[in-house]
């Protein structure tokens, strides 16, 4: 609240020294920060503590939707699909009743809304009635069980309670969706926490008060809404003058779209590209004003698709979209700063999905043209370019400038409301200058013709207002359109400023841009003046505006003269700056990236820690990988963390996963699920993967990478060899890379995790000439018979074949010249060396070299890096868990991130995984393959917690008396039910109390025409797609049986009635079947229920709309 003011709440004077501390504090949740109106500190005479006064708003706000949203549960309701199909068939006949297809389409969506509301009302009533009936049954059964002790009543009571518990699980899943979790299937903790989280998401968007233009505080809802509407309607009002002379000045020399590309852009709409656009869209997003979601369109696309295509074609022809598509709901999200200032709320446009389908279709077309016309230093919304490329560039510019002592000024421009200030008329003119055809520009204009916005403020919608400028954030086209609108300014800067000139570089580096995050490189006052003039002229032309007060500037290298003067008294920093979320520069600035990171991650985990007992292992991994560790990824891509930080964080992540005793080694947890692990992220391996991906992009990525020459400049310092790309054609383990920056040292360390094998000779002349002569390269002939050769080659600078050819001639026969170059005294030794090199090259390569030197063969630059094969360096260690992932076909060019990561995990954890058996049961079961089928442990319809138990059983991670007796000698290691020693094997396969359950399972398996075995019971069974229904049920039966063994053991020890494994298994299976049947019946999908659960009617069947259980499910 007082960002620029440092105050203290406690003070004490000690002789001539004053101590100041902030002791007195108010704490609040982050989502409550916007309720604070003011906070001030006042001195108090009678105490050394100051008075802290906080003024805040007390309002009871319940989040609610401002407009109707489609209930996505209806997409699973076959009955609703039939109703919708019948309605739409009839409504399609009414097109001629409307003045336009757009009007007909809007009316159709309104009718769909009313249909959904009526249908959902009936389903919800049935659902609530079912829960109430279930609760009444439980109350009645509790009374009967307590008074009679009847065994049947007790079993039925357990079944009803399980059914109600699982119904509550489904209710929680709805809250998870609304709270923006990505994968509901991974989460299974029924708790009011998620409902509270949903409430917090709503509370963050509440405007408690706003300040008027004159600074007056507005508290009334009507005043707040009016202030917001006035601000944004003014913001979106056009200010463009349209000076065509300035336009020519900025757009002169811009590249043009090829004619073939224009033909592709302007072709008629086709249904397949609309379908592809829809399928590429993610679900669980807030819909537009019509309330229809992505899930709705995907589920009912076959019904609506032909009409959508017809409506879109009509709109593109008439030049106007339907009203619902033209009108965007603008949600305001809080930014940093005083939230009473309306400018500190970020507008996000919620657009109708049909609009998004059309915009994504055209964005897919436009994306192909962006590479042709957008300069390589702008990476936003251009295929093949990444945001991290900008960070690499700035990081290496700072490093090289310091290394070479080159003075460099970096000016990071802050553009005010960049997307919102784009003038539509200016954008259309720029597209013309880029050579887009008139037909395509006319189609893009349709998206903004008569566009309107409706602000969503505190759960309500304001009156619509016209949008005269601005690009809607939320539209698939927006990013590319903004890049096009900004390119004339960047083009002007490139032409007018010399930028950073580095010795030996092919091109100057003038700027780095990711959307509106632009850094310009200057070297003197003249560059600054040109930049300021260009920005001022562009502001008049396009209404874009740079906020100089928020602009940052950094000076690096040797500035002998005075630093250039910047506008608005912007001062030059010397240590570093923050760019695209990363602090770059000197050690002090870079250190800020890692400040308090451990505490922040711990705070993230603590929000979930109290839920751990209710969360499955998969749910815990989801939290760790997606919500906690992912906070590190952006920084780890670009920077090396401080020593020991990752291991410290890793330890905390593993502790969070187990929440108690660590049953399984960490190395196993990091393995993929299909190899017996849990897929828990290994931070060191992920960091190594980032480094390998950097190297992959450096060696094999796009030819126009801005940072590649800077990286080469840095790599040439390795061992003083002056080599860059060619370093990776030798054995880099011999290199001394301590003089390189930490990031590049990390690149080599990661590269050393793999053994590298390349072709003995490259088919490329370019890479043949770059072939090294030392450190294990193909042409390395240094051995015991050539003492001192490596040192002589390095001292003379003859370390590649190209340099050797320059010293000894194209046919490698000039002995005296070689002696002179290498400082050799023995011509016989020189001749022997040349003979060995000629033999290594072969006659064909030598002839190619002679042709090249004579000018017969031309050298083709920038050819692809030679293909190399990678295999994980396991140091000779072996084990069933150390089998490389896809090692046979793993090449640098084609290696994907997951394959690299899994191999890094195995290399970095090889000592923990060597000779470890895949399972605690390996060698204990007879017959068949001795490997668990890990994939089936969690396969639906098995619940996550049941899958956890199966995974723990296979790893021996279940407490038995043999284990407990080691920790507590007072506990016997014998089985409570027999005299044998109780091990994990005894509990789940050998104990005599299991005979009844195994007999029952044998008979059940026989009904599926499958022979029951302990191996199948413990390891599970894989299956082919054609046998999916049968084996899914069998694996479910086995999983429930293991759960019954585990639960009944505890209950029998506690002396509970009806606690044997068979009774528990029957109760659990009946409860699950009843729950699933109720759900599918409510959604009118009994056919799906039969397909999943009624295979050959073994477990149950459906008769007259009711479920009938198999006899063996009752005693």
Phi, psi and omega in degrees: 000324175241070188297329184260011185232127178253117180232163183229154183253355179217137180217149176209138180260124175246100183053252182257012183243137180249128177252127180236132182218149172261090183266321188266124187219153167253133177250144175209163175292152181300323182286355178258002184300329184282000176273349182277123180277315181203159176213122184224154180243129181235137177290149179235134188288325190265008177208160178275359174268142176271163177272125178254118183245119177246131175247125181218165183267139176246103180225140176268103183247124177253119181301137177212159179277139180284343180205168185295140174239139178297135177278107186294346177297336180292342179292341179266358185264107181294328178297319179294323180296321177295318180296315180296318180299318179295316180299315186290326177299320178287320183291331180299334181284353186259015183301325183284353178281355185240156184288338179207160177295327178298318178294318177300318181295316178299317179295321179298319180292325176295319178295323177296319177303311181296322178297315180297317182298317181292318182293317181295324179303317180293317181294317180298320179297318178294320181296313180296321179296321179297316179296318180296319178297321179295316178298320178295320177300317181298316179299315180295318180292324176299318179296313181295317181297320180292326184271328185252333184068018182298130184296320179295321179296321181295317179297317180295323178297316178300318181296315180295321179295318178298319179299315179296320180299318182286331174296322177294327175303315181294329178292321178296323181301325177298319178294325178298316179299313183290341179266011171073032171278145190279328189223095182297327184297340180275344186252136184211041180249100180290115184200151176290351179303316184292325176294323177293323178296320177300319180296321180297320179302322178288321183294331181296337185262008184277132172264110180276331176196161176222159175259137178284179177303327184269002180091005180284140181279129181250123184244332183288140182306318180296320179293320179298314180297318181294321179297317180295316180296317180299317182296310186282328175295325175290319180299322184268013175271132185294141177235006191287133177270328177075057179278103185294332179294319176294323180300317179295323180297320182277331187260357179296125178092003177294145177293159183243149176289137180292153181299321179298322179292320177300323179296321178290322182292325188261009181290158180297152177296145178229148184297321180301322180286331173294318179296317179297321178297317180295315182294336179277354183272140178277147178271188179060036176248152179296131181279174175281196188292341177279347176081356183276132188261172175299319180301321179299310183293323179294322183289325187242027182297323181295335179279319190263339191306310182301323180288324178298316179299317180296317180295315181297315180297321178294320180294318180295329178284321182276341178087015180213134176277164173302156184304318181297328179281330179283340187257117180256140171273121183260109175271139182255121181251139183291138173252188175286156178106185182289115183282359170282344175272119184298335180290345179269018173245128184271124179278132175233125184276125174263109188254153178295146185295325178296324173298317181295324178299315180293316182293323178292326177300314180286331177293325176297325176289313185294330183301327180292334181271341187297323180298330183286328193243343180263127183300154185295341181277356173255115186257359186282126174059036174237125183302136178088354179249142186236152176299326182294338175300322178295318180293318176304316183298308183296318178302314183283331174299316179297319181293313183290324179297318177292321182296315184266355180069028182271129179287130183218131174248131179247123178245113180266108186279134175255112182264126186281124178047054191304308183290326185285343185258008179288120179280130183296316181297322177296318181298318180295322179294320178297318178298324175297318180295331177281354177089014175294142182288157184297326180296317180290319178299320179298323178293320179292325179299331181300326182294338183243005179289123179054036180291144179227159176230149177234115181286138174256109185235120176051046175081007179229160180258139178268176178292143180291151175222155184284142179254111182265347178202175179099149178250129185289118175281115187132347177266136183298335180280341193303312183300316181291321178295322178293318179301321177295318183291332181272339186301323177301320177295312180297322178297318178296317180297318180299321182286332191261339185243136181289326178076206184272119180251112181250138183298132178086355181275144182285327183229150171283152177254114186259320183203167173226129184224134168230099188058236182269001175275095187243131171243128179250137180263125180233159180232351182200179181294328180298319177299318180296316180298317178298319180298313181297318179296320180294318179295319180296315180294320180294327177297318178293327183284319192239354185073002174295150185219131176262131177269097184293334180292335178257001179284139180248150180224140182228132177249126178230167182081197184260111177253096180285325178272176177293148179292148180299151177274134183251156180295157174055030176059031174294130184259151179276131172271158182244335187264327181168181179210170177256127182223124179053041175085005183233133174279124182234148179137222182286174183303321182295317180290316181298327180298335180297336179298334187247004180293130176059017182293325179295316180294323179295318179291322176298319178298322178296318181289326181296334177295338183251347191301321183289349177266354187306318180301337182262359184257140176286168176298322179295321177295321179294318178296323177299315179297314183295309186288316189266331186251337185251292185297331182297341177295343183268340195301314185299318180287321180293335176296330190249336189226154173271132181285162176300153181300132176087348184293314184294321179293325177295314180293320181300319179300319180290325178294318179294320177299320178296320181298312185278322182060011179188222181296135178276101186281327187235140179304150182303319183304326179288320179301326184285343182292157176298158182298324182288353177248014175098001177265192177243001180071021177296134186294135173255110190298319180296320179291322179294320177296317177298322178296319176302318181293319179293324176293324175299313180295320177300317180290323180296316186273327188235002184282190181305147184287343186258025179299127183294326188268359186297316181294326176295318178298321178296320179300320179289319183293333181295348178279346183296118178060009181067022184277339183074019180257153178237266180302324185294345176303328186271010170263358179243177176279100187288352179293342178276351186279149171259107186251018184293340179277356181273160175300156182305322181299315182287330171299320177296327177298315180292320178300319179291321178298328182286352177287350183236147167275135186246128177234128179234169179299144184295328174220140183275137176289352182263127176296323181302311182281337175297316180293333179275359183299124180290162181251000186224175173056051171075013178286173183302322182264015178282113179249014180287122177206196182295337181275353180233063183297136177081359184293315183300317180295320180294319179296316181292319182294325183272350181078016177260088186237000176230164179298323179299318179289327177293319177297321178295330183272326187241006178089162184297331179262010178052053183234355184275090185293314184296322179295322179294318178300319180294318182291319185267352182074035180270144178266334187262115176289331178295319177297317180297318180295321179294323178296315181296323178298317180294320178294320179295319178297320181295323182286319184089161186294320183297317180291321179298320179295323178296321179294319179297317179297321180294314182291334179275353179090003181288321180251129181271151180267125179262116182278165175058036173284159182300142176301140182304144181290131178232147180258140183244139172222137183299135181273095182268005176061029179082358179284149181229169179156154183293338179269000183254014176296126181299152178270112176055045185286334185294320183247025184274107177243158180298324184290325190250355184297129177267166186299317184295317180297316177299317183296312182299320178293322176297320178302316183289324180290314183287343178243023188296324180292331179278336184262344184297136177058011175278135181285150181299332184211155175295341183269356181301126181086357182264340184247140184263150174079133175084179180290132187267048180226128178295153176264084189298328186297330187274353185298324184247007183294136176304144011267020179290135178283157184299318182293325175293320176299321176302315181297317179298319179296317180295321178299315181296330179265006180067029185258041176235131184291124171238170184297329178296329178280314183297325182296335176290320180282326183228097184300343180286346180268132178285148178271009181273156179289138178293345186249350176206180186268002183280159176292131186268101173254176177299327180289323179292318184299319189252001180212340190246338187296141183294339181289348181272355186299318180296318179294316181294326176296316178296316180296325178299317180290323179294316179300323180298328177294338175265006184061040179231141179272127180283140175213156178296325177299313178297323180294317184278314187274343187076178183223130172279163185208163176268163185301324182292337179256019188302310185299319182293311187283333173298319178292319180296317178294326175296315180300316180295316179298316178294329178293317177297318177298319179296320178298314183296313183290317183293329178300314179296318183290321180292322177296324179282352178081021180286147179285155177053046185252009180289160188298322181295316180296316180296318180298314180299316180298315181296317182294316179298317181299316181294317180296319181295319178297312181297319179297318180297318180295312182292328178291320178296329181263013177056042181231045180297334177297322177293322178299316180297322182294323183277317193249346188250036179301118181052020180056032182289309181275321184196172174214163179249125181225122179055040177076010179234155180269138177238119182279154175292150183302326184289352176277000175237152179282000000 
